[in-house]
Amino acid sequence: MTNSIGAVSQSDLANRRKTLRRQRRFKLVIIIWQILAVSGLASGLLWSITQPIWLITKQEQLTVEGNQLLSDRAILSLITLDYPQSLWGIQTQILAQNLESHNPIAKAKISRHLFPPSLRIEITERRPVAITQFKSKVGTGNSQKMGWLDAYGNWIPLESFSALERTESLPTLKVIGFSEQYRQYWHPLYQSLSRSPVKVFEINWEDPGNLILTTELGLVHLGQYSSRFNEQLNVLDRMRELPNKIDIRRMAYIDLKNPESPLIQLPNKSRAIKIQSN
C-alpha cells in the first residue's frame, strides 16, 4: 500500500513539473509576442511620422490666434522657418522665444497639430494705450525718447509698430512728463480713465504736484495724484453739462484739487468761480 502511494506521488510530481514548464513556456511566448507587437507599433509610428505627409511646406500651414492689433501677416513675418521642414523637427519653444523678443508680443505659444500637419501660434499682444516721451536717466543727464505705454506702464519703442502691418489704429492719448517714478501709478490711473465717460486727450505729469488733464471740457488741474483720483473723475463727469452753462472758451482751467469744492479758474488768476458738482 505504501509503495503504491509513493508511486502515485512521484507520478503526480512529474506531471506537475511538466505542466509548470509548459505554463512558463507559454508565458514566455506571450511576453515575446508583446515585445514584438510594441516594437512593431513603435517602429510603425516612427516610420509614419517621418513620412513626407508630416512636413511643413508652406506658410499657409501656420495659423495665428489671439492677435487683435497686429495682422496675421505681421506676426508670420517675424518667424524664420525654412521650408520644407519636418513637423517634429521644428523647435517650437525657440520660435516662441524669438517672437517674445519683439516688443509688441508679450507672450507666444506654438503647438503642433497632426491632422492636417500645421503649427498653431497663440499670441498675447502688448497693446499700446498711449504715446509718450519717456524720461530715463543716462549717466548724469536725462535722456528722452518717444515710445508707447501699455496698460501696465511698460515702455515700447516707437518703431516697434511702425514696421508691422496692423489691423487696428494706434492710440492717440498723449502722456507728457512720464518717468519711472510714475510707473507704479499708471495702471490704476489708466484703468480709471478708460472707465470714465469724459474724453481725455492728454495727461501732463511734468509737475509731480499737479497732474493736468486735457479733456473735452478743457484743462483740468488735479493736484498730486492720490487715492481721490476716482472721486475727482466722478465730479468731472457730473460737470459734463458745463458747456451749456458757461462758455468754456473763457475759462483757464477747472480746479479739482479739492473735489468737494470744484472751481473754474478764469484767465485772470485772481478770479475763480465756485460751482456745484451735484
C-alpha positions in Angstrom: 0.0 0.0 0.0 2.8 2.4 0.9 4.7 1.7 -2.3 1.5 2.4 -4.3 1.1 5.8 -2.6 4.7 6.7 -3.2 4.5 5.7 -6.9 1.4 7.9 -7.4 3.0 10.8 -5.6 6.1 10.6 -7.8 3.9 10.5 -10.9 1.9 13.5 -9.8 5.0 15.5 -9.1 6.4 14.7 -12.6 3.2 15.8 -14.2 3.1 19.0 -12.2 6.6 19.8 -13.3 5.7 19.3 -16.9 2.6 21.4 -16.5 4.6 24.2 -14.9 7.3 24.1 -17.7 4.5 24.3 -20.3 3.0 27.3 -18.5 6.3 29.0 -18.3 7.0 28.5 -22.0 3.5 29.8 -22.8 4.0 32.9 -20.7 7.4 33.4 -22.3 5.9 33.2 -25.8 3.2 35.7 -24.8 5.9 38.1 -23.5 7.9 37.8 -26.7 4.8 38.5 -28.8 4.0 41.5 -26.7 7.5 42.9 -27.1 7.4 42.3 -30.9 4.0 44.0 -31.1 5.1 47.0 -29.1 8.3 47.2 -31.1 6.4 46.9 -34.4 3.9 49.6 -33.3 6.7 52.0 -32.3 8.6 51.3 -35.5 5.4 51.9 -37.5 4.7 55.1 -35.6 8.3 56.3 -36.1 8.1 55.5 -39.8 4.8 57.2 -40.2 5.9 60.5 -38.6 9.0 60.7 -40.8 6.9 60.4 -44.0 6.5 63.5 -46.3 2.9 63.9 -45.2 4.2 65.3 -41.8 6.0 68.2 -43.4 5.5 71.9 -43.1 6.0 73.0 -46.7 4.5 76.5 -46.8 3.5 79.4 -44.6 -0.2 78.7 -45.1 0.2 75.8 -42.6 0.8 78.3 -39.8 -2.2 79.8 -38.1 -2.2 82.7 -35.7 -4.7 83.2 -32.9 -5.1 85.8 -30.1 -3.9 88.8 -32.1 -6.0 91.9 -32.3 -3.7 94.8 -33.1 -1.1 93.1 -35.3 -2.2 91.3 -38.5 -1.5 87.6 -39.1 0.9 88.5 -41.8 2.9 90.8 -39.5 3.3 88.1 -36.9 4.2 85.4 -39.5 6.9 87.8 -40.9 8.7 87.5 -37.5 9.0 83.7 -37.8 12.1 82.5 -39.5 11.4 79.0 -40.9 13.0 77.1 -43.8 10.6 75.1 -46.0 10.0 72.2 -46.2 10.7 71.1 -42.7 9.6 68.1 -40.6 6.8 68.9 -38.2 8.7 67.1 -35.5 12.0 68.8 -36.2 10.7 72.3 -35.6 11.8 73.7 -32.3 8.6 75.4 -31.2 10.0 76.7 -27.9 12.8 78.6 -29.7 10.4 80.0 -32.2 8.1 81.2 -29.4 11.1 82.8 -27.6 12.1 84.6 -30.8 8.5 86.0 -31.1 8.6 87.2 -27.5 11.8 89.1 -28.1 9.8 91.5 -30.2 8.3 94.3 -28.1 4.7 94.1 -29.4 4.4 90.5 -28.3 4.2 89.8 -24.6 3.7 86.0 -24.8 3.8 83.4 -27.5 2.9 79.7 -27.5 3.4 77.4 -30.5 1.9 73.9 -30.7 2.0 71.1 -33.4 -1.2 69.6 -34.9 -1.2 66.4 -36.9 -4.4 66.5 -38.9 -3.7 68.3 -41.1 0.0 68.9 -40.2 0.2 72.5 -39.0 1.5 74.9 -36.4 -0.8 77.0 -34.2 0.7 80.2 -32.9 -1.1 81.7 -29.9 -0.2 85.4 -29.3 -0.7 87.7 -26.3 0.0 91.2 -27.5 1.5 94.1 -25.5 -1.1 96.6 -26.6 -0.1 100.3 -26.5 -2.7 102.7 -24.8 -0.8 106.0 -25.0 2.1 107.7 -26.7 4.7 109.3 -24.5 8.2 110.9 -24.3 9.8 108.7 -21.8 12.4 110.2 -19.4 15.2 107.9 -18.4 18.4 108.8 -16.5 21.6 108.1 -18.5 24.8 108.9 -16.7 24.4 112.3 -15.1 21.9 113.6 -17.7 18.4 112.8 -18.8 17.5 111.0 -22.0 14.1 111.4 -23.6 12.7 109.2 -26.4 9.3 108.8 -27.9 7.5 105.5 -27.4 4.3 103.8 -26.4 3.0 102.8 -23.0 0.9 99.7 -22.4 -1.7 99.5 -19.7 0.9 98.5 -17.1 3.3 101.3 -17.8 5.8 99.2 -19.9 7.6 101.3 -22.4 7.5 100.1 -26.0 9.9 101.7 -28.6 8.0 103.9 -31.2 9.3 101.9 -34.1 8.0 98.6 -32.8 4.7 99.0 -34.6 5.7 101.3 -37.5 7.2 98.5 -39.5 4.5 95.9 -38.8 1.1 95.7 -40.5 -1.8 96.5 -38.1 -5.5 95.7 -38.1 -6.3 98.5 -35.7 -5.2 102.1 -35.4 -2.7 103.1 -32.7 -3.9 105.1 -29.6 -3.9 108.9 -29.7 -3.8 109.6 -25.9 -0.7 111.6 -25.1 1.3 111.5 -21.9 3.8 114.3 -21.1 6.4 114.0 -18.5 6.1 110.3 -17.8 9.1 108.8 -15.9 10.0 105.7 -14.0 8.6 107.1 -10.7 5.1 107.1 -12.1 5.1 103.6 -13.4 3.5 102.1 -10.2 0.6 104.6 -10.5 0.0 104.2 -14.2 -2.1 101.0 -14.3 -4.8 102.2 -11.8 -4.8 105.7 -13.3 -5.3 104.4 -16.8 -8.0 101.9 -15.7 -9.9 104.8 -14.1 -9.5 107.0 -17.2 -10.7 104.2 -19.5 -13.9 103.8 -17.5 -14.6 107.5 -17.3 -17.2 108.9 -19.7 -15.2 112.1 -20.0 -12.9 112.1 -23.0 -9.3 112.7 -22.1 -6.8 113.6 -24.8 -3.6 114.4 -22.9 -2.1 113.7 -19.5 0.6 116.2 -18.3 2.7 114.8 -15.4 5.6 117.2 -15.7 4.8 118.6 -12.3 4.6 115.8 -9.7 2.5 118.2 -7.6 -0.1 118.9 -10.2 -1.5 116.3 -12.6 -3.1 118.1 -15.6 -5.7 116.5 -17.9 -6.7 117.9 -21.3 -10.3 116.9 -21.7 -13.4 117.6 -23.7 -14.3 120.2 -21.0 -10.8 121.9 -21.2 -7.9 121.8 -18.9 -8.3 120.1 -15.5 -5.9 120.5 -12.6 -6.0 117.7 -10.1 -3.0 118.4 -7.9 -0.8 115.5 -6.8 -2.1 112.1 -7.9 -3.8 110.4 -5.0 -6.4 107.9 -3.9 -9.0 110.6 -4.6 -8.4 110.3 -8.4 -11.6 108.3 -9.0 -13.6 110.8 -6.9 -12.2 113.7 -9.0 -13.2 111.9 -12.2 -16.7 111.4 -10.9 -17.0 115.1 -10.1 -15.7 115.9 -13.6 -18.3 113.5 -15.1 -21.1 115.4 -13.3 -19.7 118.6 -14.8 -20.3 117.5 -18.4 -23.2 119.9 -18.8 -20.9 122.7 -18.0 -20.7 124.0 -21.7 -24.4 124.6 -21.6 -24.0 126.9 -18.6 -20.6 128.6 -19.2 -18.6 129.5 -22.3 -15.7 127.1 -21.6 -13.5 129.1 -24.0 -13.4 131.9 -21.4 -12.1 129.7 -18.6 -8.4 128.9 -17.9 -9.0 125.5 -16.3 -11.1 123.5 -13.9 -9.6 123.2 -10.5 -10.4 119.8 -8.9 -7.6 119.7 -6.4 -10.3 119.6 -3.8 -13.1 117.6 -5.4 -15.5 118.6 -2.7 -15.1 122.3 -3.8 -14.6 122.4 -7.6 -13.6 125.7 -9.1 -13.4 127.3 -12.5 -10.3 129.4 -12.8 -10.7 132.4 -15.2 -7.8 133.8 -17.2 -7.4 136.4 -14.6 -5.8 134.3 -11.9 -7.3 136.4 -9.2 -10.8 135.3 -10.1 -12.3 131.8 -9.7 -15.9 130.6 -9.8 -17.1 128.0 -7.3 -19.5 125.6 -8.9 -21.9 123.0 -7.7 -20.9 119.5 -8.9 -24.1 117.8 -8.0 
